[in-house]
Amino acid sequence: MKGDMAGGAAVCGAVLALAENRVPVNVTAVIPAVENRISPASFLPDDVIGSMSGKTIEVGNTDAEGRLILADGLTWAAREEKCTRLVDAATLTGAIWAMLGYVTAGVMASDDGWYGRLEAAAALLKRLQKAGIRAKMDDSDQSMGWKAAQYEMKGVPLRVEIGPKDMEKGQCCICRRDSGEKRFVPLDQLEDDVRWLLDDVHKSLYARAKKNLEDHTRVCLTVEEVKQFMEAEGGFAKTMWCGELDCELAMKEKAGVTSRCMPLEQEHVADVCVCCGKPAKHSILWGVAY
């Protein structure tokens, strides 16, 4: 009988895990509990009792208290808490053990379509994680538009979507954050396509960032050129530098810029320092520090 509380314990553990991991979902936990001691008020076989839903129940055996409070717990969750998706984590019957053994849990759902999509998405998640790809599943009741915007803001590079029609066709839809492109991928090619797309997104973002850097970097030969470029356009000014701290401080005072880095691949753009006119030792990038 001690195992009868396992369902409630699983719910407590699930809610604790959601809270500790700061999962952005709204979850309500309902854990009905009841005493199971012998007393003069105990129900007997053939008793007919009422339930919270308004339905009457005929007691078939005296080991049914778990099922009775489960019925009231589900009614409470739907009626009082306004829950839209109910997941029952009860440990009720030896019939499940006989059918599935002691490791696998049985799942009953009143909406087979919703549970089928949830199960399919969970299977995809498990495959991706097994392939070494970091992934998570959002099975909240938020709209698709909200979910898409939420994970775009977080910078998630790929979004995998699956719905009833996709399940019928044996495919899923993958959306890229960098371009918004969507492509339909056969489920048996999921891992390979996700790896390729992640690599391609990386290359695309790098190429875009590199082009942006190059478009906003200008070679300047005088302090006045640096100052005018920063005031008119902004970006990085590439000059030669003698390596002296006095010149670095003078650039901040005269042009309002500070040294940002000395590129590993040095480029000879002039013979003398942009500030003092002495022989230059390094090429350097200047910029405004915000």
PyMOL commands that set and color helices and strands:
alter all, ss='L'
color gray80, all
select helices_A, chain A and resi 2-20+65-79+94-100+112-130+144-153+164-169+187-215+223-232+245-255
alter helices_A, ss='H'
color red, helices_A
select strands_A, chain A and resi 48-50+56-58+158-161+171-176+182-186+217-219+236-241+258-261+282-287
alter strands_A, ss='S'
color yellow, strands_A
deselect
rebuild
show_as cartoon
